[in-house]
Every structure is written in C-alpha cells, then in structure tokens.
C-alpha cells in the first residue's frame, strides 16, 4: 500500500486531515473500531471460502503467501514474464536476474484441499499441493477469497 509523501509538517497535517478516513479525536476508539471491522471482514471471507472453494476448477493463477508450522514462508504464484530489458547497465542486469529468479522459483497451485474452519477460534487451515497450512494469515484469507470470487 502506498502512503502519501509530504514535504512539510503543514502539508502533512492538511493532507491527512483531507483523507476519507481522517479523524480528529477519539483515536483509540476509531482504531478499535477499525480492528473490529477487519476481524469481521476476514471472518466473513473465511465463511465464504468454506462455502465456495469447491466452485474453483483452476487454482494455478492464485498468488498467495503461506507460512508453514516451522515458520518458513512459501509463495505460490504463476510466473508471467514481464518486459525484459536488453541494456548492459546494472539496473537492466538486476531486472533480468530477478526475472530469471521468478521464473526458476515458480510454484503453481495444482489443488487446494482440506479447507477447515475451526468455529471455536476462527482458524482457517488449508492443504495446498499436499502441504498443510494451519491458521493461515488474514492477508492469505483475503487473497484466497478474492481469487474464489473472481474464478467461480
């Protein structure tokens, strides 16, 4: 997510005051309301996933970061080649190396199975290509729900 950049304190104060979700007082209350709203959205997404995941026939386009019980993070994605620069400068070389890294480390999702929602604590667990991920993160839940919405 991008954040605005300001060049003076006055611009900073005015810029944030003009934002859609700007507040002038009651900061703790507004922050707690925001956290409650996030929890509600994520919980609704979990319910949506459980009810609708079986409608998806192709998971290969899903981009999602998941964490194994060991703490290791796994990034699943379908590599889509971008513009490959041809110059001899360091930036072009770095971009070519990054493109090669993305291509060589692609991990596509073939299947998602064993989607389990524990209603006692709200944890959502899934199995991706035979690997179990327990209590997936809020961001992963939202990414998964959005993919299901788009592809079902």
KEGUGU-917687 format. One record per residue (C-alpha): residue number from 0; x, z, y. Coordinates in nm, 3 decimals. Layout:
N
+-----+---------+---------+---------+
| seq |      c1 |      c3 |      c2 |
+-----+---------+---------+---------+
| NUM |       X |       Z |       Y |
...
+-----+---------+---------+---------+
This chain:
152
+-----+---------+---------+---------+
| seq |      c1 |      c3 |      c2 |
+-----+---------+---------+---------+
|   0 |   0.000 |   0.000 |   0.000 |
|   1 |   0.134 |  -0.094 |   0.339 |
|   2 |   0.133 |   0.155 |   0.622 |
|   3 |   0.130 |   0.069 |   0.991 |
|   4 |   0.457 |   0.084 |   1.182 |
|   5 |   0.457 |   0.222 |   1.533 |
|   6 |   0.736 |   0.223 |   1.789 |
|   7 |   0.636 |   0.523 |   1.997 |
|   8 |   0.457 |   0.854 |   1.947 |
|   9 |   0.179 |   0.737 |   2.179 |
|  10 |   0.126 |   0.422 |   1.969 |
|  11 |   0.132 |   0.639 |   1.655 |
|  12 |  -0.136 |   0.876 |   1.787 |
|  13 |  -0.359 |   0.596 |   1.915 |
|  14 |  -0.305 |   0.373 |   1.612 |
|  15 |  -0.410 |   0.634 |   1.358 |
|  16 |  -0.699 |   0.752 |   1.579 |
|  17 |  -0.842 |   0.399 |   1.563 |
|  18 |  -0.828 |   0.378 |   1.182 |
|  19 |  -1.150 |   0.364 |   0.980 |
|  20 |  -1.090 |   0.698 |   0.807 |
|  21 |  -0.944 |   0.876 |   1.107 |
|  22 |  -1.013 |   1.248 |   1.152 |
|  23 |  -0.950 |   1.476 |   1.448 |
|  24 |  -1.000 |   1.814 |   1.282 |
|  25 |  -1.107 |   1.974 |   0.956 |
|  26 |  -0.805 |   1.824 |   0.780 |
|  27 |  -0.825 |   2.042 |   0.468 |
|  28 |  -1.196 |   1.974 |   0.429 |
|  29 |  -1.151 |   1.597 |   0.466 |
|  30 |  -0.858 |   1.595 |   0.226 |
|  31 |  -1.053 |   1.791 |  -0.036 |
|  32 |  -1.346 |   1.551 |   0.007 |
|  33 |  -1.109 |   1.260 |  -0.042 |
|  34 |  -0.968 |   1.414 |  -0.362 |
|  35 |  -1.318 |   1.475 |  -0.493 |
|  36 |  -1.412 |   1.113 |  -0.419 |
|  37 |  -1.103 |   0.986 |  -0.602 |
|  38 |  -1.184 |   1.200 |  -0.905 |
|  39 |  -1.541 |   1.070 |  -0.907 |
|  40 |  -1.434 |   0.705 |  -0.883 |
|  41 |  -1.177 |   0.746 |  -1.162 |
|  42 |  -1.428 |   0.929 |  -1.384 |
|  43 |  -1.685 |   0.654 |  -1.332 |
|  44 |  -1.418 |   0.396 |  -1.418 |
|  45 |  -1.339 |   0.582 |  -1.742 |
|  46 |  -1.704 |   0.572 |  -1.842 |
|  47 |  -1.720 |   0.203 |  -1.753 |
|  48 |  -1.413 |   0.130 |  -1.968 |
|  49 |  -1.557 |   0.304 |  -2.273 |
|  50 |  -1.886 |   0.116 |  -2.239 |
|  51 |  -1.748 |  -0.230 |  -2.157 |
|  52 |  -1.398 |  -0.278 |  -2.302 |
|  53 |  -1.532 |  -0.449 |  -2.613 |
|  54 |  -1.656 |  -0.734 |  -2.392 |
|  55 |  -1.298 |  -0.846 |  -2.318 |
|  56 |  -1.160 |  -1.107 |  -2.557 |
|  57 |  -0.819 |  -1.168 |  -2.396 |
|  58 |  -0.604 |  -0.880 |  -2.273 |
|  59 |  -0.287 |  -1.086 |  -2.216 |
|  60 |  -0.333 |  -1.107 |  -1.838 |
|  61 |  -0.359 |  -0.732 |  -1.781 |
|  62 |  -0.081 |  -0.579 |  -1.571 |
|  63 |  -0.063 |  -0.207 |  -1.632 |
|  64 |   0.194 |   0.074 |  -1.631 |
|  65 |   0.155 |   0.337 |  -1.900 |
|  66 |   0.353 |   0.644 |  -1.994 |
|  67 |   0.446 |   0.738 |  -2.349 |
|  68 |   0.429 |   1.103 |  -2.457 |
|  69 |   0.811 |   1.103 |  -2.425 |
|  70 |   0.779 |   1.026 |  -2.054 |
|  71 |   0.910 |   0.672 |  -2.090 |
|  72 |   0.715 |   0.423 |  -1.879 |
|  73 |   0.606 |   0.090 |  -2.022 |
|  74 |   0.498 |  -0.202 |  -1.805 |
|  75 |   0.276 |  -0.461 |  -1.971 |
|  76 |   0.241 |  -0.795 |  -1.797 |
|  77 |   0.219 |  -1.169 |  -1.849 |
|  78 |   0.514 |  -1.338 |  -1.679 |
|  79 |   0.410 |  -1.605 |  -1.434 |
|  80 |   0.705 |  -1.796 |  -1.294 |
|  81 |   0.734 |  -1.798 |  -0.919 |
|  82 |   0.936 |  -2.010 |  -0.681 |
|  83 |   1.297 |  -2.008 |  -0.798 |
|  84 |   1.541 |  -2.052 |  -0.509 |
|  85 |   1.823 |  -2.303 |  -0.554 |
|  86 |   2.068 |  -2.180 |  -0.290 |
|  87 |   2.412 |  -2.030 |  -0.355 |
|  88 |   2.358 |  -1.731 |  -0.125 |
|  89 |   2.340 |  -1.372 |  -0.257 |
|  90 |   1.966 |  -1.340 |  -0.194 |
|  91 |   1.887 |  -1.655 |  -0.393 |
|  92 |   2.110 |  -1.536 |  -0.677 |
|  93 |   1.939 |  -1.196 |  -0.679 |
|  94 |   1.595 |  -1.358 |  -0.685 |
|  95 |   1.698 |  -1.583 |  -0.976 |
|  96 |   1.829 |  -1.279 |  -1.167 |
|  97 |   1.505 |  -1.092 |  -1.100 |
|  98 |   1.301 |  -1.390 |  -1.222 |
|  99 |   1.508 |  -1.403 |  -1.541 |
| 100 |   1.467 |  -1.028 |  -1.592 |
| 101 |   1.088 |  -1.055 |  -1.556 |
| 102 |   1.077 |  -1.349 |  -1.797 |
| 103 |   1.301 |  -1.182 |  -2.056 |
| 104 |   1.120 |  -0.846 |  -2.045 |
| 105 |   0.761 |  -0.972 |  -2.051 |
| 106 |   0.532 |  -0.754 |  -2.262 |
| 107 |   0.186 |  -0.900 |  -2.306 |
| 108 |  -0.105 |  -0.701 |  -2.433 |
| 109 |  -0.240 |  -0.850 |  -2.753 |
| 110 |  -0.503 |  -0.586 |  -2.816 |
| 111 |  -0.636 |  -0.260 |  -2.684 |
| 112 |  -0.798 |  -0.040 |  -2.945 |
| 113 |  -0.897 |   0.322 |  -2.997 |
| 114 |  -1.029 |   0.383 |  -2.648 |
| 115 |  -1.115 |   0.751 |  -2.647 |
| 116 |  -1.265 |   0.956 |  -2.367 |
| 117 |  -1.249 |   1.332 |  -2.416 |
| 118 |  -1.558 |   1.458 |  -2.232 |
| 119 |  -1.428 |   1.816 |  -2.228 |
| 120 |  -1.140 |   1.736 |  -1.992 |
| 121 |  -1.194 |   1.371 |  -1.895 |
| 122 |  -0.872 |   1.240 |  -2.050 |
| 123 |  -0.882 |   0.872 |  -2.146 |
| 124 |  -0.648 |   0.759 |  -2.421 |
| 125 |  -0.592 |   0.405 |  -2.543 |
| 126 |  -0.385 |   0.221 |  -2.801 |
| 127 |  -0.203 |  -0.090 |  -2.682 |
| 128 |  -0.049 |  -0.322 |  -2.941 |
| 129 |  -0.045 |  -0.029 |  -3.184 |
| 130 |   0.116 |   0.221 |  -2.943 |
| 131 |  -0.093 |   0.521 |  -2.839 |
| 132 |  -0.106 |   0.632 |  -2.476 |
| 133 |  -0.260 |   0.972 |  -2.419 |
| 134 |  -0.433 |   1.075 |  -2.094 |
| 135 |  -0.350 |   0.758 |  -1.902 |
| 136 |  -0.296 |   0.788 |  -1.526 |
| 137 |  -0.564 |   0.738 |  -1.264 |
| 138 |  -0.397 |   0.416 |  -1.146 |
| 139 |  -0.388 |   0.282 |  -1.504 |
| 140 |  -0.759 |   0.368 |  -1.541 |
| 141 |  -0.845 |   0.175 |  -1.223 |
| 142 |  -0.628 |  -0.123 |  -1.327 |
| 143 |  -0.794 |  -0.129 |  -1.669 |
| 144 |  -1.147 |  -0.102 |  -1.529 |
| 145 |  -1.081 |  -0.376 |  -1.272 |
| 146 |  -0.948 |  -0.606 |  -1.546 |
| 147 |  -1.255 |  -0.544 |  -1.759 |
| 148 |  -1.481 |  -0.617 |  -1.460 |
| 149 |  -1.304 |  -0.945 |  -1.394 |
| 150 |  -1.277 |  -1.059 |  -1.757 |
| 151 |  -1.603 |  -0.963 |  -1.922 |
+-----+---------+---------+---------+
